Amino acid sequence: MKSPMRLHAICTMLVLIAFLVPVHAAEKAGKIESGKPRYRKKNHEAWAAKGRVVGIAKDAPAFTVTILSTAKKQVAKVDAEKLKGTKRAYEIWLEPGTYIMLVQAEGFAAYDLHNLVVKKGHDLRIDLEFTAAD
């Protein structure tokens, strides 16, 4: 009888370890945050039927911005463009509507923003901040 009890204890320990390892790894990931989204009216024919999501990140690693529909289907994906120094920028032209924005970078926990409303004739500026893990 001791053998099945010992086997149960070992299995329980392995299950606990399997759950704790991913949590520990996620704690070591850096953090991505955003400033408050701001709208800017654009009076140019390029914005007549669409809107644009734009942003800048200071001290940022290479990162990708993915736009999803509210049904979680990919609408657009772009790699941030390197600017002077450690700045990076992104821009995505979209039809008016409500979207989800997902930001991903190696070594950082993914960051998502829900219910972003893109308006025709406007930029929606969302600047990002990357904080490395300790």
Summary of the structure (lengths in Angstrom):
residues: 134
radius of gyration: 20.9
end to end distance: 47.1
largest distance: 80.0
contacts: 369
relative contact order: 0.28
helix: 22%
strand: 47%
